[in-house]
Amino acid sequence: MKIVIVGAGGVGGYFGGLLALAGHDIGFVARGETLAALNSRGLRLANQDGQRTVTRCIAGERAAEVADRLGGVDVVIVATKALAGNSTFADVDTLSDVPVVTTHNSVEVHFTAADLFGAERVLAGVVRGYMTRTGPAEITLNPGPLSLNFGLMPGVFEAPSALPLVDALRDAGIDSRYFGPDGAVLVDVWSKAMFVATTGVLGAVAGKPLGYLRAKLRPQLRGLMEEVAAVGCASGVPLPASIVEDTLAFCDAQYPEATSSMHRDIAAGMPSELDAQVGALLRVAKRCDVDTPLLGMVHALALAR
């Protein structure tokens, strides 16, 4: 496949690198030091098995430029961070009629993409994996899952031409699942939000990794997850009754030193996805008239750091 990836940080860089190693034509939309590193010495990937350098990829500042150099594009994967004031989707609007996969940890961003590009072009994506950007175009994969699921937006019943992406991801060693019509993917979106938003903001406020949260702060973590479940169900997402226990069990299976990128960004005093993750949950809660005192408290504490 010919794939344009917007952003070459933890998610975009690692997934794009694996896809390139699997023989797919990958082009990154990047800027600054990352763009310079990609063009000068390639992309460096590391995991428990060692390090690899990926040079079989191209990079540029503009989506149209990258697509032209690829000789076309089958799908765009947007792997930027959803930061306030940031151009989350760069100039993807210049690539007409191309399916767009979102990967952001937000219950809102896929709807934002649908407003920009049309719901029929958008595939709401859900990433699971602990990727850490250690330098420009340098990504380390930490222990845990590695997957990208995606599916159709609510009200869309015909699949875009991105279904071969499932096979491409699997060929690259990335688990992938496609969700069909009726917005079935939203259950996965909210399941991920229940994990990453709660552990991210609680970890940032407590200054502790996942192992501490699931042991010493388990009642608080459970309470946050229960609020997320209540908001999701009130918004019409058919979350299973076991979703909180399932998510806690997922927490228990992860390596204890794990932290989310939002946690690390807040701790470092950098712009973070706090609004895209927790702020989005609070906005949906307000629209659905659901009380979320714990989410409101940790959100306020994180803002005060």
Number of C-alpha atoms within 10 A of each C-alpha: 17 18 24 29 27 28 27 30 24 26 28 23 29 24 26 31 27 21 23 21 19 15 13 20 20 24 29 29 28 24 16 9 12 23 22 16 18 25 16 10 12 21 25 22 24 18 13 9 6 8 11 14 15 17 16 15 20 19 29 20 16 17 26 20 15 23 24 11 14 18 10 17 22 17 24 25 23 26 26 24 23 22 15 13 7 11 11 21 21 17 14 21 15 12 17 10 15 20 24 31 26 27 26 25 28 26 23 17 19 24 18 15 22 17 11 14 19 15 21 19 25 28 30 29 27 26 22 18 17 20 25 20 18 14 14 18 29 22 26 21 19 17 15 13 15 18 16 24 23 28 28 27 26 17 11 18 13 11 19 18 13 20 15 11 20 18 14 19 22 16 16 19 15 20 18 18 19 18 20 17 15 14 19 18 25 26 19 21 26 26 23 19 25 28 21 24 28 25 26 28 26 25 28 25 20 17 15 19 21 21 20 16 21 19 12 10 16 14 12 15 22 18 17 25 26 18 22 28 24 17 25 26 16 16 15 11 19 14 17 12 10 9 17 23 13 14 18 17 12 11 19 15 12 15 15 16 12 20 21 20 20 24 26 18 16 22 17 12 9 10 15 20 25 24 17 20 27 25 19 17 25 22 14 18 21 13 11 16 12 17 14 19 13 16 24 16 11 20 21 12 15 19 12 8 11
